Amino acid sequence: MVRLLLAIVLAATFATASGVAAQDGGGRKGAKQSAIKVGKDEKLCNYRFPSGERRQWVCKKVEPCCAWDAINYVKCGSTITGCF
């Protein structure tokens, strides 16, 4: 029974990881990605992680662009607390 449970957990883990990779565009270098539309009062944030991965996202002009290398995470910060 423990082996069956372990097999189910491993299968779910691999299924989730492959689904995330498919959503990310496959990670192919040089592949064209769709252009990000930036509206009024918005800015385009760009960041390259130490691993070489590049991310782009849109924030409001008054919000800082925040990125954390340790967990490969990006987001828009707050006007009050910044990237905290």
C-alpha positions as CSV (number, residue, x, y, z in Angstrom):
1,M,0.0,0.0,0.0
2,V,2.9,2.3,0.7
3,R,4.3,1.6,-2.7
4,L,1.0,2.4,-4.3
5,L,0.7,5.7,-2.5
6,L,4.3,6.6,-3.4
7,A,3.7,5.8,-7.0
8,I,0.6,8.0,-7.1
9,V,2.4,10.9,-5.5
10,L,5.3,10.6,-7.9
11,A,3.0,10.4,-10.9
12,A,1.1,13.5,-9.7
13,T,4.4,15.4,-9.2
14,F,5.6,14.6,-12.7
15,A,2.2,15.5,-14.3
16,T,2.2,18.8,-12.5
17,A,5.8,19.6,-13.5
18,S,5.2,18.8,-17.2
19,G,2.0,20.9,-17.1
20,V,3.9,23.9,-15.8
21,A,6.7,23.5,-18.4
22,A,4.0,23.4,-21.1
23,Q,2.5,26.6,-19.9
24,D,5.9,28.3,-19.7
25,G,6.4,27.9,-23.4
26,G,8.7,24.8,-23.2
27,G,11.7,26.8,-22.2
28,R,13.1,26.9,-25.7
29,K,15.7,29.6,-26.3
30,G,15.0,31.8,-29.2
31,A,11.3,30.9,-29.3
32,K,9.1,33.9,-30.0
33,Q,6.7,34.7,-27.3
34,S,3.5,36.8,-27.6
35,A,4.0,40.5,-27.1
36,I,2.9,41.9,-23.7
37,K,0.4,44.7,-24.0
38,V,1.1,47.7,-21.7
39,G,-1.8,50.0,-21.1
40,K,-2.0,53.6,-19.9
41,D,-0.5,54.0,-16.4
42,E,1.3,50.7,-16.6
43,K,5.0,49.7,-17.2
44,L,6.7,46.7,-18.5
45,C,9.0,45.0,-15.9
46,N,12.0,42.9,-17.1
47,Y,14.2,40.7,-15.1
48,R,16.8,38.0,-15.8
49,F,17.5,35.5,-13.0
50,P,21.0,34.2,-12.4
51,S,20.0,30.9,-14.0
52,G,19.5,32.9,-17.3
53,E,15.7,32.7,-17.2
54,R,14.1,36.0,-18.4
55,R,10.7,37.1,-17.2
56,Q,8.5,40.1,-18.2
57,W,5.4,41.3,-16.4
58,V,3.2,44.4,-16.2
59,C,2.9,46.6,-13.1
60,K,1.2,50.0,-12.5
61,K,3.6,52.9,-13.0
62,V,3.6,53.8,-9.2
63,E,4.4,50.2,-8.1
64,P,7.9,48.8,-8.0
65,C,9.0,45.7,-10.0
66,C,10.0,43.0,-7.5
67,A,12.0,39.8,-8.1
68,W,13.3,37.1,-5.7
69,D,16.2,35.0,-7.0
70,A,15.9,32.4,-4.3
71,I,12.5,31.2,-5.3
72,N,12.3,32.4,-9.0
73,Y,9.4,34.7,-8.2
74,V,8.4,38.1,-9.6
75,K,5.5,40.4,-8.7
76,C,4.5,44.0,-8.5
77,G,5.3,45.6,-5.1
78,S,3.3,48.0,-3.0
79,T,3.5,51.8,-3.0
80,I,3.7,51.6,0.9
81,T,5.9,48.6,1.6
82,G,7.9,48.4,-1.6
83,C,9.0,44.8,-2.4
84,F,8.6,43.6,1.2
